[in-house]
Amino acid sequence: MKAKRQRHQSAFKAKVGLEALAGVKTVAELAREYQVHPTQVSQWKRVIVDRLPEVFEHGATAQAEASEREVARLEQKVGQLTMELDWLKKKSRQLGL
């Protein structure tokens, strides 16, 4: 009978990957300690190394872009609701309500 795949939390992956990146223990020692495959530890380490520059490049920029998109979406919604309200007022006057 096959064992179910184990899904690790992102905090766990980050912890193991950072320890591997620090180099205090070998990948094999970390794998044994955390009961994961050594290849998995190496992959998590590689992901951290590859994505580390993004932390400094897009930190504030990504949040600013996300908030600008949200503001634009909300402004569009306000415009739509204003037009609907004006249309309903016009129709209610025409019907004498």
Chimera marker file (.cmm) of the C-alpha trace (Angstrom):
<marker_set name="trace">
<marker id="1" x="0.000" y="0.000" z="0.000" r="1" g="1" b="0" radius="0.5"/>
<marker id="2" x="1.360" y="3.405" z="-0.996" r="1" g="1" b="0" radius="0.5"/>
<marker id="3" x="1.906" y="6.099" z="1.566" r="1" g="1" b="0" radius="0.5"/>
<marker id="4" x="0.031" y="9.350" z="1.004" r="1" g="1" b="0" radius="0.5"/>
<marker id="5" x="2.023" y="12.300" z="-0.261" r="1" g="1" b="0" radius="0.5"/>
<marker id="6" x="3.020" y="14.581" z="2.532" r="1" g="1" b="0" radius="0.5"/>
<marker id="7" x="2.278" y="18.258" z="1.972" r="1" g="1" b="0" radius="0.5"/>
<marker id="8" x="4.473" y="20.644" z="3.894" r="1" g="1" b="0" radius="0.5"/>
<marker id="9" x="3.522" y="24.127" z="4.996" r="1" g="1" b="0" radius="0.5"/>
<marker id="10" x="5.359" y="27.031" z="3.385" r="1" g="1" b="0" radius="0.5"/>
<marker id="11" x="6.821" y="28.071" z="6.752" r="1" g="1" b="0" radius="0.5"/>
<marker id="12" x="8.350" y="24.606" z="7.148" r="1" g="1" b="0" radius="0.5"/>
<marker id="13" x="9.818" y="24.724" z="3.642" r="1" g="1" b="0" radius="0.5"/>
<marker id="14" x="11.284" y="28.160" z="4.305" r="1" g="1" b="0" radius="0.5"/>
<marker id="15" x="12.795" y="27.034" z="7.593" r="1" g="1" b="0" radius="0.5"/>
<marker id="16" x="14.460" y="23.958" z="6.096" r="1" g="1" b="0" radius="0.5"/>
<marker id="17" x="15.561" y="25.854" z="2.983" r="1" g="1" b="0" radius="0.5"/>
<marker id="18" x="17.131" y="28.647" z="5.006" r="1" g="1" b="0" radius="0.5"/>
<marker id="19" x="18.970" y="26.172" z="7.186" r="1" g="1" b="0" radius="0.5"/>
<marker id="20" x="20.313" y="24.499" z="4.049" r="1" g="1" b="0" radius="0.5"/>
<marker id="21" x="21.312" y="27.895" z="2.678" r="1" g="1" b="0" radius="0.5"/>
<marker id="22" x="23.126" y="28.770" z="5.899" r="1" g="1" b="0" radius="0.5"/>
<marker id="23" x="25.275" y="25.678" z="5.476" r="1" g="1" b="0" radius="0.5"/>
<marker id="24" x="25.621" y="24.853" z="9.178" r="1" g="1" b="0" radius="0.5"/>
<marker id="25" x="24.451" y="21.307" z="8.470" r="1" g="1" b="0" radius="0.5"/>
<marker id="26" x="24.690" y="19.282" z="5.300" r="1" g="1" b="0" radius="0.5"/>
<marker id="27" x="21.646" y="18.624" z="3.144" r="1" g="1" b="0" radius="0.5"/>
<marker id="28" x="21.698" y="14.981" z="4.204" r="1" g="1" b="0" radius="0.5"/>
<marker id="29" x="21.729" y="15.925" z="7.896" r="1" g="1" b="0" radius="0.5"/>
<marker id="30" x="18.820" y="18.311" z="7.423" r="1" g="1" b="0" radius="0.5"/>
<marker id="31" x="16.876" y="15.710" z="5.446" r="1" g="1" b="0" radius="0.5"/>
<marker id="32" x="17.387" y="13.152" z="8.184" r="1" g="1" b="0" radius="0.5"/>
<marker id="33" x="16.471" y="15.652" z="10.919" r="1" g="1" b="0" radius="0.5"/>
<marker id="34" x="13.247" y="16.838" z="9.251" r="1" g="1" b="0" radius="0.5"/>
<marker id="35" x="12.398" y="13.459" z="7.685" r="1" g="1" b="0" radius="0.5"/>
<marker id="36" x="12.285" y="14.659" z="4.084" r="1" g="1" b="0" radius="0.5"/>
<marker id="37" x="14.190" y="13.555" z="1.009" r="1" g="1" b="0" radius="0.5"/>
<marker id="38" x="17.553" y="15.283" z="0.417" r="1" g="1" b="0" radius="0.5"/>
<marker id="39" x="16.458" y="16.238" z="-3.092" r="1" g="1" b="0" radius="0.5"/>
<marker id="40" x="13.492" y="18.074" z="-1.605" r="1" g="1" b="0" radius="0.5"/>
<marker id="41" x="15.762" y="20.049" z="0.707" r="1" g="1" b="0" radius="0.5"/>
<marker id="42" x="17.942" y="21.023" z="-2.257" r="1" g="1" b="0" radius="0.5"/>
<marker id="43" x="14.891" y="22.116" z="-4.260" r="1" g="1" b="0" radius="0.5"/>
<marker id="44" x="13.618" y="24.312" z="-1.434" r="1" g="1" b="0" radius="0.5"/>
<marker id="45" x="17.086" y="25.828" z="-1.085" r="1" g="1" b="0" radius="0.5"/>
<marker id="46" x="17.203" y="26.553" z="-4.830" r="1" g="1" b="0" radius="0.5"/>
<marker id="47" x="13.766" y="28.197" z="-4.746" r="1" g="1" b="0" radius="0.5"/>
<marker id="48" x="14.903" y="30.499" z="-1.944" r="1" g="1" b="0" radius="0.5"/>
<marker id="49" x="18.072" y="31.448" z="-3.807" r="1" g="1" b="0" radius="0.5"/>
<marker id="50" x="16.151" y="32.068" z="-7.049" r="1" g="1" b="0" radius="0.5"/>
<marker id="51" x="13.428" y="34.183" z="-5.458" r="1" g="1" b="0" radius="0.5"/>
<marker id="52" x="15.516" y="36.156" z="-2.984" r="1" g="1" b="0" radius="0.5"/>
<marker id="53" x="16.051" y="39.147" z="-5.321" r="1" g="1" b="0" radius="0.5"/>
<marker id="54" x="12.270" y="39.496" z="-5.719" r="1" g="1" b="0" radius="0.5"/>
<marker id="55" x="12.001" y="40.350" z="-2.038" r="1" g="1" b="0" radius="0.5"/>
<marker id="56" x="13.961" y="43.525" z="-2.554" r="1" g="1" b="0" radius="0.5"/>
<marker id="57" x="12.786" y="44.430" z="-6.063" r="1" g="1" b="0" radius="0.5"/>
<marker id="58" x="9.043" y="44.067" z="-5.882" r="1" g="1" b="0" radius="0.5"/>
<marker id="59" x="8.216" y="44.431" z="-2.197" r="1" g="1" b="0" radius="0.5"/>
<marker id="60" x="6.796" y="47.943" z="-2.200" r="1" g="1" b="0" radius="0.5"/>
<marker id="61" x="6.114" y="48.026" z="-5.937" r="1" g="1" b="0" radius="0.5"/>
<marker id="62" x="3.873" y="44.966" z="-5.924" r="1" g="1" b="0" radius="0.5"/>
<marker id="63" x="1.803" y="46.313" z="-3.043" r="1" g="1" b="0" radius="0.5"/>
<marker id="64" x="1.450" y="49.716" z="-4.723" r="1" g="1" b="0" radius="0.5"/>
<marker id="65" x="0.342" y="48.117" z="-7.998" r="1" g="1" b="0" radius="0.5"/>
<marker id="66" x="-2.153" y="45.902" z="-6.183" r="1" g="1" b="0" radius="0.5"/>
<marker id="67" x="-3.670" y="48.861" z="-4.349" r="1" g="1" b="0" radius="0.5"/>
<marker id="68" x="-3.841" y="50.893" z="-7.589" r="1" g="1" b="0" radius="0.5"/>
<marker id="69" x="-5.675" y="48.022" z="-9.290" r="1" g="1" b="0" radius="0.5"/>
<marker id="70" x="-8.089" y="47.799" z="-6.364" r="1" g="1" b="0" radius="0.5"/>
<marker id="71" x="-8.755" y="51.556" z="-6.468" r="1" g="1" b="0" radius="0.5"/>
<marker id="72" x="-9.389" y="51.408" z="-10.228" r="1" g="1" b="0" radius="0.5"/>
<marker id="73" x="-11.777" y="48.480" z="-9.779" r="1" g="1" b="0" radius="0.5"/>
<marker id="74" x="-13.683" y="50.304" z="-7.041" r="1" g="1" b="0" radius="0.5"/>
<marker id="75" x="-13.879" y="53.522" z="-9.074" r="1" g="1" b="0" radius="0.5"/>
<marker id="76" x="-15.317" y="51.536" z="-11.978" r="1" g="1" b="0" radius="0.5"/>
<marker id="77" x="-17.903" y="49.977" z="-9.672" r="1" g="1" b="0" radius="0.5"/>
<marker id="78" x="-18.878" y="53.390" z="-8.282" r="1" g="1" b="0" radius="0.5"/>
<marker id="79" x="-19.345" y="54.695" z="-11.826" r="1" g="1" b="0" radius="0.5"/>
<marker id="80" x="-21.502" y="51.716" z="-12.750" r="1" g="1" b="0" radius="0.5"/>
<marker id="81" x="-23.677" y="52.096" z="-9.656" r="1" g="1" b="0" radius="0.5"/>
<marker id="82" x="-24.049" y="55.843" z="-10.271" r="1" g="1" b="0" radius="0.5"/>
<marker id="83" x="-25.265" y="55.208" z="-13.812" r="1" g="1" b="0" radius="0.5"/>
<marker id="84" x="-27.736" y="52.572" z="-12.596" r="1" g="1" b="0" radius="0.5"/>
<marker id="85" x="-29.058" y="54.917" z="-9.919" r="1" g="1" b="0" radius="0.5"/>
<marker id="86" x="-29.528" y="57.750" z="-12.431" r="1" g="1" b="0" radius="0.5"/>
<marker id="87" x="-31.365" y="55.389" z="-14.804" r="1" g="1" b="0" radius="0.5"/>
<marker id="88" x="-33.639" y="54.158" z="-12.003" r="1" g="1" b="0" radius="0.5"/>
<marker id="89" x="-34.436" y="57.749" z="-10.927" r="1" g="1" b="0" radius="0.5"/>
<marker id="90" x="-35.314" y="58.674" z="-14.517" r="1" g="1" b="0" radius="0.5"/>
<marker id="91" x="-37.576" y="55.628" z="-14.969" r="1" g="1" b="0" radius="0.5"/>
<marker id="92" x="-39.309" y="56.171" z="-11.642" r="1" g="1" b="0" radius="0.5"/>
<marker id="93" x="-40.088" y="59.787" z="-12.620" r="1" g="1" b="0" radius="0.5"/>
<marker id="94" x="-41.464" y="58.600" z="-15.954" r="1" g="1" b="0" radius="0.5"/>
<marker id="95" x="-43.713" y="56.104" z="-14.197" r="1" g="1" b="0" radius="0.5"/>
<marker id="96" x="-44.777" y="58.670" z="-11.603" r="1" g="1" b="0" radius="0.5"/>
<marker id="97" x="-43.418" y="56.787" z="-8.615" r="1" g="1" b="0" radius="0.5"/>
<link id1="1" id2="2" r="1" g="1" b="0" radius="0.2"/>
<link id1="2" id2="3" r="1" g="1" b="0" radius="0.2"/>
<link id1="3" id2="4" r="1" g="1" b="0" radius="0.2"/>
<link id1="4" id2="5" r="1" g="1" b="0" radius="0.2"/>
<link id1="5" id2="6" r="1" g="1" b="0" radius="0.2"/>
<link id1="6" id2="7" r="1" g="1" b="0" radius="0.2"/>
<link id1="7" id2="8" r="1" g="1" b="0" radius="0.2"/>
<link id1="8" id2="9" r="1" g="1" b="0" radius="0.2"/>
<link id1="9" id2="10" r="1" g="1" b="0" radius="0.2"/>
<link id1="10" id2="11" r="1" g="1" b="0" radius="0.2"/>
<link id1="11" id2="12" r="1" g="1" b="0" radius="0.2"/>
<link id1="12" id2="13" r="1" g="1" b="0" radius="0.2"/>
<link id1="13" id2="14" r="1" g="1" b="0" radius="0.2"/>
<link id1="14" id2="15" r="1" g="1" b="0" radius="0.2"/>
<link id1="15" id2="16" r="1" g="1" b="0" radius="0.2"/>
<link id1="16" id2="17" r="1" g="1" b="0" radius="0.2"/>
<link id1="17" id2="18" r="1" g="1" b="0" radius="0.2"/>
<link id1="18" id2="19" r="1" g="1" b="0" radius="0.2"/>
<link id1="19" id2="20" r="1" g="1" b="0" radius="0.2"/>
<link id1="20" id2="21" r="1" g="1" b="0" radius="0.2"/>
<link id1="21" id2="22" r="1" g="1" b="0" radius="0.2"/>
<link id1="22" id2="23" r="1" g="1" b="0" radius="0.2"/>
<link id1="23" id2="24" r="1" g="1" b="0" radius="0.2"/>
<link id1="24" id2="25" r="1" g="1" b="0" radius="0.2"/>
<link id1="25" id2="26" r="1" g="1" b="0" radius="0.2"/>
<link id1="26" id2="27" r="1" g="1" b="0" radius="0.2"/>
<link id1="27" id2="28" r="1" g="1" b="0" radius="0.2"/>
<link id1="28" id2="29" r="1" g="1" b="0" radius="0.2"/>
<link id1="29" id2="30" r="1" g="1" b="0" radius="0.2"/>
<link id1="30" id2="31" r="1" g="1" b="0" radius="0.2"/>
<link id1="31" id2="32" r="1" g="1" b="0" radius="0.2"/>
<link id1="32" id2="33" r="1" g="1" b="0" radius="0.2"/>
<link id1="33" id2="34" r="1" g="1" b="0" radius="0.2"/>
<link id1="34" id2="35" r="1" g="1" b="0" radius="0.2"/>
<link id1="35" id2="36" r="1" g="1" b="0" radius="0.2"/>
<link id1="36" id2="37" r="1" g="1" b="0" radius="0.2"/>
<link id1="37" id2="38" r="1" g="1" b="0" radius="0.2"/>
<link id1="38" id2="39" r="1" g="1" b="0" radius="0.2"/>
<link id1="39" id2="40" r="1" g="1" b="0" radius="0.2"/>
<link id1="40" id2="41" r="1" g="1" b="0" radius="0.2"/>
<link id1="41" id2="42" r="1" g="1" b="0" radius="0.2"/>
<link id1="42" id2="43" r="1" g="1" b="0" radius="0.2"/>
<link id1="43" id2="44" r="1" g="1" b="0" radius="0.2"/>
<link id1="44" id2="45" r="1" g="1" b="0" radius="0.2"/>
<link id1="45" id2="46" r="1" g="1" b="0" radius="0.2"/>
<link id1="46" id2="47" r="1" g="1" b="0" radius="0.2"/>
<link id1="47" id2="48" r="1" g="1" b="0" radius="0.2"/>
<link id1="48" id2="49" r="1" g="1" b="0" radius="0.2"/>
<link id1="49" id2="50" r="1" g="1" b="0" radius="0.2"/>
<link id1="50" id2="51" r="1" g="1" b="0" radius="0.2"/>
<link id1="51" id2="52" r="1" g="1" b="0" radius="0.2"/>
<link id1="52" id2="53" r="1" g="1" b="0" radius="0.2"/>
<link id1="53" id2="54" r="1" g="1" b="0" radius="0.2"/>
<link id1="54" id2="55" r="1" g="1" b="0" radius="0.2"/>
<link id1="55" id2="56" r="1" g="1" b="0" radius="0.2"/>
<link id1="56" id2="57" r="1" g="1" b="0" radius="0.2"/>
<link id1="57" id2="58" r="1" g="1" b="0" radius="0.2"/>
<link id1="58" id2="59" r="1" g="1" b="0" radius="0.2"/>
<link id1="59" id2="60" r="1" g="1" b="0" radius="0.2"/>
<link id1="60" id2="61" r="1" g="1" b="0" radius="0.2"/>
<link id1="61" id2="62" r="1" g="1" b="0" radius="0.2"/>
<link id1="62" id2="63" r="1" g="1" b="0" radius="0.2"/>
<link id1="63" id2="64" r="1" g="1" b="0" radius="0.2"/>
<link id1="64" id2="65" r="1" g="1" b="0" radius="0.2"/>
<link id1="65" id2="66" r="1" g="1" b="0" radius="0.2"/>
<link id1="66" id2="67" r="1" g="1" b="0" radius="0.2"/>
<link id1="67" id2="68" r="1" g="1" b="0" radius="0.2"/>
<link id1="68" id2="69" r="1" g="1" b="0" radius="0.2"/>
<link id1="69" id2="70" r="1" g="1" b="0" radius="0.2"/>
<link id1="70" id2="71" r="1" g="1" b="0" radius="0.2"/>
<link id1="71" id2="72" r="1" g="1" b="0" radius="0.2"/>
<link id1="72" id2="73" r="1" g="1" b="0" radius="0.2"/>
<link id1="73" id2="74" r="1" g="1" b="0" radius="0.2"/>
<link id1="74" id2="75" r="1" g="1" b="0" radius="0.2"/>
<link id1="75" id2="76" r="1" g="1" b="0" radius="0.2"/>
<link id1="76" id2="77" r="1" g="1" b="0" radius="0.2"/>
<link id1="77" id2="78" r="1" g="1" b="0" radius="0.2"/>
<link id1="78" id2="79" r="1" g="1" b="0" radius="0.2"/>
<link id1="79" id2="80" r="1" g="1" b="0" radius="0.2"/>
<link id1="80" id2="81" r="1" g="1" b="0" radius="0.2"/>
<link id1="81" id2="82" r="1" g="1" b="0" radius="0.2"/>
<link id1="82" id2="83" r="1" g="1" b="0" radius="0.2"/>
<link id1="83" id2="84" r="1" g="1" b="0" radius="0.2"/>
<link id1="84" id2="85" r="1" g="1" b="0" radius="0.2"/>
<link id1="85" id2="86" r="1" g="1" b="0" radius="0.2"/>
<link id1="86" id2="87" r="1" g="1" b="0" radius="0.2"/>
<link id1="87" id2="88" r="1" g="1" b="0" radius="0.2"/>
<link id1="88" id2="89" r="1" g="1" b="0" radius="0.2"/>
<link id1="89" id2="90" r="1" g="1" b="0" radius="0.2"/>
<link id1="90" id2="91" r="1" g="1" b="0" radius="0.2"/>
<link id1="91" id2="92" r="1" g="1" b="0" radius="0.2"/>
<link id1="92" id2="93" r="1" g="1" b="0" radius="0.2"/>
<link id1="93" id2="94" r="1" g="1" b="0" radius="0.2"/>
<link id1="94" id2="95" r="1" g="1" b="0" radius="0.2"/>
<link id1="95" id2="96" r="1" g="1" b="0" radius="0.2"/>
<link id1="96" id2="97" r="1" g="1" b="0" radius="0.2"/>
</marker_set>
